[in-house]
Amino acid sequence: MSIEGVDIDTLRREGMKGRNPRRAITKNDDGQILQVHNIFWTIQGEGPFSGHAAMFIRLSGCNLGCTFCDTYWADANDSYLTLDEILSEVRRLERSPTLFVLTGGEPTRQNIDPLVCRLLEEFQCRVQIE
C-alpha cells in the first residue's frame, strides 16, 4: 500500500511531509464522537510541559498537509469513539493523568470542545492542544 507513490512503511518511518490525505473540517458536529488514531501514556517531549508524564489522545485526520509533518496518523482503520469510550480507555490505562495532550493530525479539525471540558471536569488536569 502507498500514498502518493510512497510506501506506507517509509511514511511511518520518515513522516508524512505533506503526504497525508487531507480531510474535511468536521466542526459542525456536536463533538460527542471523535475519530481517534490512538490513546497512549508517554512523556511529553515538546513545549512548556516537556519531560512531564502525559496521556496523549491522537485524533485522526488533517485538513492542512504541512510539508514538515513528521507524523503518520491517517489510517483506514481509525475508530470513531464516543467521549465515554475515550474516557473509558484513559481509565483502562490505569493512570492518574495531570496532563493530557490532544494531538493529531489536526486536533481542531474536529469539535474537541466537549472532550476538553470532560477532561478538565473529571481529571482536574491541564489540557495541551498541539
Secondary structure, 3 states (H helix, E strand, C coil): CEECCEEHHHHHHHCCCCCCCECCCECCCCCCEEEEEEEEEEECCCHHHCCCEEEEEEECCECCCCCCCCCCCCCCCCEEEEHHHHHHHHHHCCCCCCEEEEECCCHHHECCHHHHHHHHHHHCCEEEEC
